[in-house]
């Protein structure tokens, strides 16, 4: 794992944007797996600015949504769908045919996971996966547990995940999560994990210990041969 400590969130975001652009320039048909939340927001917004200068480089970009809150309408302002539409899909003009997206409120959640897994198996593997580090060490909605799921699945949300600002903004909290699994993530060619905020110092310390455990799902990234970790200095003890 290549670890780089950035002085500010702005520095981290610019480095992440440059790295993503570099990968897109190498592979115009790149399949990008996109996390949501505060950590990647400025990175995505910077990509939107780049689109205004060079729209042609994004013309074939494909995006897969990393995870989604379950049991709430797709048009709710705090879904991962609404976030990605606002910060990535619309600014980069990614068509529906180039976007693989969990439905946040499917009639059959298990079938929804099967559908997404089938699409990923057909179009994958993921070329570049953008991740954040959950407060309890989760990756996407792969929560700490006795064992971890390899592929797309319905996740039972932890109390810490339900304290996420997106969930707290909902009148009715999500009842489950929909997420790519650990094998889906670890089969990615290049992983970029962005870690931001002083509130994450404790879990960052556990993550950097390199102890691989299901109680910190992000620790499995130490098994991957091609991970870049950008950490805001404020997130370090």
Secondary structure as UniProt FT lines:
FT   STRAND          2..6
FT   HELIX           9..26
FT   TURN            28..29
FT   STRAND          31..34
FT   TURN            38..40
FT   HELIX           41..53
FT   HELIX           55..58
FT   TURN            59..60
FT   STRAND          62..65
FT   STRAND          67..70
FT   TURN            74..75
FT   TURN            77..78
FT   HELIX           80..84
FT   HELIX           85..89
FT   TURN            90..93
FT   HELIX           96..98
FT   STRAND          99..100
FT   TURN            104..105
FT   HELIX           109..123
FT   STRAND          128..132
FT   TURN            135..136
FT   TURN            140..141
FT   STRAND          153..155
FT   TURN            159..160
FT   HELIX           161..163
FT   HELIX           165..168
FT   STRAND          176..179
FT   HELIX           182..186
FT   STRAND          190..195
FT   HELIX           198..200
FT   HELIX           201..208
FT   TURN            209..210
FT   TURN            214..215
FT   HELIX           217..223
FT   STRAND          227..232
FT   HELIX           233..235
//
